[in-house]
C-alpha cells in the first residue's frame, strides 16, 4: 500500500506544478498587457511633448517678431522726428515723408 501513497503524493505534486504553471501563465499575460499599455502611454506622451514644443516655438517666434517690429517702428518714428528737426534747422519747408503714428 505504500506505493499508492507514493502515487498520490506524485499526483499532488503534479497538480501543484500545473497550478503553478497556470498562475505563471496568467502573470506573464498580465505583464505583457502592462508593457503594451506603458508603451502606448509613452508614445502618447512623446506626441504631446512634440505638440508642446511646436507651440512654444511658435509663441517664441511670434513674440520675437512683435518685439522686433515694435523697435523698428519706434526707430522709424524717431528718425522721422530727427529728419523734421534737421529740415526745420536748415530752414526748408519741405517735410520728409512720415510714417503713420504707431498704434
Beta strands, then each sheet from edge to edge (+ up, - down):
end
